[in-house]
Amino acid sequence: MIARSVPTSTSNRVVVHNGILYLGGLGALDRPNDTDMYGQTQQICTRIDEFLAGAGTSKDHLLRATIYISDHSLKGEMNRAWNEWLTQEQKPARATITVGDMGDNLLVEIEITAAVPAA
């Protein structure tokens, strides 16, 4: 069975299949012109925690992350927030891809795959 939830105009934010959760790319919701890569990454990590909890899992069950950033020179700031959010035992396999301007002052977007423990 495939469970789809949190619909957007173009996708479902969360899809769960065979105990695996796929969380579509998340950006920071609050991103005024003075929000930096660190602050946006912190916001996204908080959102990830909320989506994972809503699906019955947590960052302890992360499998993979794909991170899209607008400026490679700011990767260190994204990594700082990421490393504050996760312990070494929680860190998933990860790729970081520099994509250039994402528009609307969006500096980072994170996509997650996680296991959903059996209830």
Disulfide bonds with the S-S distance in Angstrom:
none
